[in-house]
Amino acid sequence: MLSPHSDDAYRLALPGILMKTLCYGERTLMTEFIMDAGSLLPLHSHPYEQTGYLVKGRIRLSIAGVDHDVRPGDSWCIGMNIEHGATIIEDSVAVEVFSPRRDEYIPECPIS
């Protein structure tokens, strides 16, 4: 599957946090998050491994009770069912891959 760049298809995930599914396959799904400074991703866990890369900005990422100051070029991997969350320090962009695929993130109109 090839998914060409588009400025469309962003949706509000949480206040101050937009998300867009970039591409997906049978076992993985890649998502872009655009996050406003001051927004908050509350602590949560899920049955997906989550690998991420900070493209732009600065966030404070909490993984299993340990806080990490994350800057552009930093990456992370959060195991299944590990509690995590984030405070967005500066306007930020992150790309994350989920495995297994998060079907609830697949757009209603599949990418062709």
N, C-alpha and C positions, 0 to 999 in steps of 0.2 A: 504494500500500500504506500502510495506517495500522497502526502497532504501538503499542497502548496500554501505559502504564507497568505494570510488574510487577516484583516483587522476586524472581521465580523466574528460572531458566535461567542463573544464573552458573555458570561452570566454572573450575577451577584452570588457569591458563595456565602459571605458574611459581610456585615457593614465594613466598607473600606477594602474589601478583598474581592477582586474579579478573577474568574477562572475560565479557561478555555481548554477543551480537549484538543490536543494537537494531532495525535495519531494513536492507533491502537491495533493490536493483533490478537491472537488467541490467548496469550498468557500475560501480556503487558499492556499498559496504557500510559501515555505521556501527556502531562498537563502543564500549562503555563499559568502562573498566578501573578497578578499585578496587585500590589498591596500598598495602600496609603500609609504614610507615617502616622503613628498613633493607633492604628488598628490592632486588633487582638485576635489570635487564633486560640481559643480556650483549650485547656488540657483535655485530651481525648485519646482513645486507642481504637484500633480496628484490626481486622484479620488480614491486613495487607502489608507486605514489606514495601517500604517507601524510600526511594533513593532520590536525592535532590541536589541541585546546583544553584547557587545564588549568582544571577547574571548581573544585577545592579542593586545598589542600596546597602542597607544594614539591618539585620534582624537579631533578636536575642531568642535563640532556639532552646527550649527545655526538652531534654530527652531523658526519661527515667529519673527525673529529679535533679539532673545536672544541667546548669545553664551554660550556653555557648554563645559568645559574640561571633556572629557570622558576617563575613564581608565578601564582596565580589570575588569569585574564583573559588570560594570554599564549597565543599560538598559534604553530604551526610548520607547515612543509611540508617533507617529506623526499622527494627525488626517487627514482626507481627505482634500485635497485642501489647506493644510497649507504649506507655503513656508519654505523650508529647504535646507541645503547644508552642506558640511564638508570640512575641511582642515585636511589632514592626517599628523600628527606630527611625528609619528614613524611607522615603518612597522606594519601593523595591520590586524586583522582578525575579521570580524563581521558576525553574523548570523541574518537575518531579515525575518520576516513573513509579507506577504501582504494579505490584505483582502479588497474587494473581490480578488479572484485569478487573477494574472497578466498573461493572456494567452500569451502575447508576450515573457514571460520568459520560457514557456514550451518548452523543447527540441523537435526538429523535430522528433527524434526517441524516443517515449515514454519509460520511465523506466518500465521494466517488473518485 
